[in-house]
Amino acid sequence: MSFRLTSEILQPMKKCRKVARKKKELIQAEKNALLFANAFTYHNAASFSSSSFITFIDSTSFA
């Protein structure tokens, strides 16, 4: 039994791909946030002044 791919079938597939892409972006954002949090914690543990860390963030245009 053969059938043609109609927009009814393709539309949900496209939607699934979009959702999957969004999920990937969210996961990446979470990873970045964790890295940032770890760096911040490490930075404080290393007892540097937090103001220099803020300047570092500004200089790397992360904020």
N, C-alpha and C positions, 0 to 999 in steps of 0.2 A: 504494500500500500504506500503510495507516494503522495506527498502533499506539498503545496507551495508555501514558502515562508511569507506569511502575510504580516501586515503591520500589527495585527492582534498578537501574533507570537513574538515578533521582534521588539515591540514596545516594552513588555515586561523585562526582556533580556537587557535592553539598554538601561532600564531603571536599576536593575540589579548591578550592572557594571558601575553606574554612577554611585550607588550606595557603597559598593566595595571600594571605590576610589576614595570616597569621603572617609571611610573607616581607616584606610591606609594613612590618610593625612592626619586623622585624629591620633592614631597610634604614634606617628612621627612627632606630633606636637607633644604628646605625653612623654615620649623619650627625651625630647629637648628640654621639657620642663624638669624632668628628673635629673638630667645632666646639670642643668642650671642650679637646681636645689643642692645637688651633691657638691658642686663647685663652691657654692655659697657657704655650705656647712664646713667644707674643708678649709675655706678661706678664713672663716671665723675661728676654727680650731687652730689654725696656724698663727693666730693672733696678729693679723695685719689689721690696719685700721679700715673700717668698713667704707670710709669715705674714698679711699684709694680704689677700692673695689668698684664703687659707683662710677668713678672716673673711668676706670677700665671698661665698664659696660658702655658708657657714653662714647668712648673712643672707638669701640668696635661696632658701634651703631646697632646694638642688640636691643636696647630699650626703646 
